[in-house]
Amino acid sequence: MKKVSFPAQPFAKDYTITSAIPKGALYLFWPTTDGLDVQRRRRLSLLADVVSDRLRVKVREEIGGTYSPWAVSDVSETFPGYGYLVANVDVDPAMAEKISDLVISVADDLATNGVTEDELERARQPLLTEMQQSLRTNSYWLNGVLACAQESPKSSTGRAHAFSRCESDYDRPNLGRSQKNILATPVPRARLSFRLSRKRGSR
């Protein structure tokens, strides 16, 4: 099987795209791991939700840097060891560097000091509610469990027993291990910045 991995050294790329509307988009990536283990996949998803919540508070509410920052965990069920957590912020291009530093400081504080009980519950309860509702639908059992039973029986079995384990998967000690391993890097492994510059002659 082909090995897929992040570059060994952190890097940053800036792209400029001509547009009538000057805007910017900032993406910061932290390498994680694959999603072959159901419990680990859930913890990474929960961690991304906690990061999203902190970005909302710090970037949107405190400095008004953007309306809807978000973070998401994207993990491979094909390539062992490959996955990432990405934070996205739509920005004024002039503020891109400042907000990039702020996002990194949010991740660093989470890695160092951990998640609060309030943050954990805000992220955890919607996931548990969604899981309870999913277990009552045919779609979950057909598309989420049976569809991958032959190709990935271990993952399928994990989904079949999802709710009986998910409360412990979403507890503080398990989340703590994930956040320290992933976010404790001084800088994200990759930073991509897209700048939409105004066309000449446009107003």
Residue pairs with C-beta under 8 A, 6 or more apart in sequence:
1 79
1 80
2 79
3 79
4 76
4 79
4 82
5 31
5 81
5 82
6 29
6 31
6 84
6 189
6 190
7 189
7 190
10 185
10 187
10 188
10 189
10 190
10 191
11 189
11 190
11 191
12 190
12 191
12 192
12 193
13 190
13 191
13 192
13 193
14 192
14 193
14 195
15 192
15 193
15 194
15 195
16 195
16 196
16 197
17 194
17 195
17 196
17 197
18 196
18 197
18 199
19 196
19 197
19 198
19 199
20 198
20 199
20 202
21 196
21 198
22 92
22 93
22 195
22 196
22 197
22 198
23 90
23 91
23 92
23 93
23 196
24 90
24 91
24 92
24 93
24 95
24 96
24 193
24 194
24 195
24 196
25 88
25 89
25 90
25 91
25 193
25 194
26 88
26 89
26 90
26 91
26 96
26 99
26 100
26 103
26 191
26 192
26 193
26 194
27 86
27 87
27 88
27 190
27 191
27 192
27 193
27 194
28 86
28 87
28 100
28 103
28 104
28 107
28 188
28 190
28 191
28 192
29 84
29 85
29 86
29 188
29 189
29 190
29 191
29 192
30 84
30 85
30 86
30 107
30 182
30 183
30 185
30 188
30 189
31 83
31 84
31 182
31 189
32 44
32 73
32 75
32 83
32 84
32 85
32 182
33 40
33 44
33 75
33 81
33 82
33 83
34 75
34 76
34 77
34 79
34 80
34 81
34 82
34 83
35 41
35 44
35 75
35 76
35 77
35 83
35 155
36 77
36 80
36 152
36 154
36 155
37 158
38 155
38 158
38 159
38 162
38 165
38 169
39 158
39 165
39 169
39 174
40 178
41 73
41 75
42 127
42 166
42 169
42 170
43 169
43 170
43 174
43 175
43 177
43 178
44 73
44 75
44 83
44 85
44 178
44 182
45 73
45 127
46 123
46 124
46 127
46 169
46 170
46 175
47 73
47 85
47 175
47 178
47 179
47 182
47 183
48 71
48 72
48 73
48 85
49 71
49 123
49 126
49 127
50 110
50 115
50 119
50 120
50 123
50 175
50 179
51 71
51 85
51 87
51 106
51 107
51 110
51 183
52 69
52 70
52 71
52 72
53 119
53 122
53 123
54 106
54 110
54 119
55 69
55 70
55 71
55 87
55 89
55 103
55 106
56 68
56 69
58 102
58 106
59 65
59 66
59 69
59 89
59 99
59 102
59 103
60 66
60 67
60 68
60 69
63 102
65 89
65 91
65 92
65 95
65 98
65 99
65 102
66 89
66 90
66 91
66 99
67 90
68 90
69 87
69 88
69 89
69 90
69 103
70 87
70 88
71 85
71 86
71 87
71 88
72 85
72 86
72 88
73 83
73 84
73 85
74 83
74 84
74 85
74 86
75 82
75 83
75 84
76 82
76 83
77 148
77 152
77 155
84 189
85 182
85 183
87 103
87 107
87 188
89 99
89 103
91 99
93 195
93 196
93 197
96 193
96 195
100 191
100 193
104 187
104 188
107 183
107 188
108 183
108 184
108 186
110 179
110 183
111 179
111 180
111 182
111 183
111 184
112 184
114 172
114 176
114 179
115 172
115 175
115 176
115 179
117 172
120 170
120 172
120 175
124 170
127 166
127 170
128 166
128 167
128 170
131 162
131 163
131 166
132 163
134 140
134 144
134 162
135 162
135 163
140 159
144 159
145 156
145 159
145 160
146 156
148 155
148 156
148 159
149 156
158 165
168 174
